[in-house]
Amino acid sequence: MSNSHGSVDAGAGRSGHQEAVLLGRQIRLARSASGMRQEDLSSLVGIGVATLRRIERGETAHPSVFVVTRLLYELELSPNVLLAIHARAPRGGSGAP
């Protein structure tokens, strides 16, 4: 399914929310461990502090791949973090809509 921006919503629904929460938690933990403030990281990545807060709280289900890439780079995290998050998120069942 495509969203209004033309990108594919691979993690739509509950699993997409769970992935957003897991990503946000990982970003927040890495930022805290590095001693960086939200203001510092958001400035390095080129996003607003409010945007970073939403990502860290898991409120942004589909952040831009460019933003996620910059966050991983600035926090010195491996892209494998994304694979681990995807593997940990529960998958939706084939039940009724």
BELRA-V911007 format. One record per residue. N is the residue number from 1. RES is the residue in three letters. OMEGA is omega in degrees with one decimal (none if undefined). D_CENTER is the distance of its C-alpha to the mean C-alpha in whole Angstrom. Layout:
n->N res->RES omega->OMEGA d_center->D_CENTER
n->N res->RES omega->OMEGA d_center->D_CENTER
//
This chain:
n->1 res->MET omega->179.7 d_center->19
n->2 res->SER omega->175.2 d_center->18
n->3 res->ASN omega->-176.1 d_center->17
n->4 res->SER omega->179.7 d_center->19
n->5 res->HIS omega->177.9 d_center->17
n->6 res->GLY omega->177.6 d_center->19
n->7 res->SER omega->-177.0 d_center->15
n->8 res->VAL omega->177.2 d_center->15
n->9 res->ASP omega->-177.9 d_center->14
n->10 res->ALA omega->-176.6 d_center->13
n->11 res->GLY omega->-177.8 d_center->12
n->12 res->ALA omega->176.5 d_center->14
n->13 res->GLY omega->-174.3 d_center->15
n->14 res->ARG omega->-178.8 d_center->14
n->15 res->SER omega->176.6 d_center->13
n->16 res->GLY omega->177.1 d_center->10
n->17 res->HIS omega->-179.9 d_center->10
n->18 res->GLN omega->177.5 d_center->10
n->19 res->GLU omega->179.0 d_center->7
n->20 res->ALA omega->178.9 d_center->5
n->21 res->VAL omega->-180.0 d_center->7
n->22 res->LEU omega->177.3 d_center->7
n->23 res->LEU omega->180.0 d_center->4
n->24 res->GLY omega->178.9 d_center->5
n->25 res->ARG omega->-179.6 d_center->9
n->26 res->GLN omega->178.4 d_center->8
n->27 res->ILE omega->-179.0 d_center->8
n->28 res->ARG omega->179.6 d_center->10
n->29 res->LEU omega->-179.7 d_center->13
n->30 res->ALA omega->179.3 d_center->13
n->31 res->ARG omega->179.6 d_center->13
n->32 res->SER omega->-179.6 d_center->16
n->33 res->ALA omega->-179.7 d_center->17
n->34 res->SER omega->-179.6 d_center->18
n->35 res->GLY omega->-178.5 d_center->20
n->36 res->MET omega->172.8 d_center->18
n->37 res->ARG omega->176.9 d_center->18
n->38 res->GLN omega->179.5 d_center->15
n->39 res->GLU omega->-179.5 d_center->17
n->40 res->ASP omega->-177.1 d_center->18
n->41 res->LEU omega->-179.4 d_center->14
n->42 res->SER omega->177.7 d_center->14
n->43 res->SER omega->179.1 d_center->17
n->44 res->LEU omega->-176.3 d_center->17
n->45 res->VAL omega->179.9 d_center->14
n->46 res->GLY omega->177.0 d_center->15
n->47 res->ILE omega->177.9 d_center->14
n->48 res->GLY omega->178.5 d_center->15
n->49 res->VAL omega->179.7 d_center->15
n->50 res->ALA omega->177.9 d_center->14
n->51 res->THR omega->178.4 d_center->11
n->52 res->LEU omega->178.1 d_center->10
n->53 res->ARG omega->179.0 d_center->11
n->54 res->ARG omega->177.9 d_center->9
n->55 res->ILE omega->-179.1 d_center->6
n->56 res->GLU omega->178.9 d_center->7
n->57 res->ARG omega->179.9 d_center->9
n->58 res->GLY omega->-178.0 d_center->7
n->59 res->GLU omega->178.1 d_center->9
n->60 res->THR omega->-173.5 d_center->7
n->61 res->ALA omega->-176.4 d_center->7
n->62 res->HIS omega->178.1 d_center->7
n->63 res->PRO omega->179.4 d_center->6
n->64 res->SER omega->177.3 d_center->9
n->65 res->VAL omega->179.2 d_center->9
n->66 res->PHE omega->178.3 d_center->11
n->67 res->VAL omega->179.7 d_center->9
n->68 res->VAL omega->179.1 d_center->6
n->69 res->THR omega->178.7 d_center->10
n->70 res->ARG omega->177.8 d_center->11
n->71 res->LEU omega->179.4 d_center->9
n->72 res->LEU omega->-179.2 d_center->10
n->73 res->TYR omega->-176.3 d_center->13
n->74 res->GLU omega->179.5 d_center->14
n->75 res->LEU omega->179.9 d_center->13
n->76 res->GLU omega->176.8 d_center->15
n->77 res->LEU omega->177.1 d_center->13
n->78 res->SER omega->173.0 d_center->14
n->79 res->PRO omega->177.1 d_center->12
n->80 res->ASN omega->175.4 d_center->13
n->81 res->VAL omega->-179.2 d_center->10
n->82 res->LEU omega->178.3 d_center->8
n->83 res->LEU omega->179.0 d_center->12
n->84 res->ALA omega->178.8 d_center->12
n->85 res->ILE omega->-179.4 d_center->9
n->86 res->HIS omega->-179.2 d_center->11
n->87 res->ALA omega->-176.9 d_center->14
n->88 res->ARG omega->-176.5 d_center->14
n->89 res->ALA omega->178.4 d_center->12
n->90 res->PRO omega->178.8 d_center->16
n->91 res->ARG omega->177.2 d_center->17
n->92 res->GLY omega->179.0 d_center->19
n->93 res->GLY omega->-179.4 d_center->22
n->94 res->SER omega->-179.2 d_center->25
n->95 res->GLY omega->-178.9 d_center->27
n->96 res->ALA omega->-179.4 d_center->28
n->97 res->PRO omega->none d_center->26
//
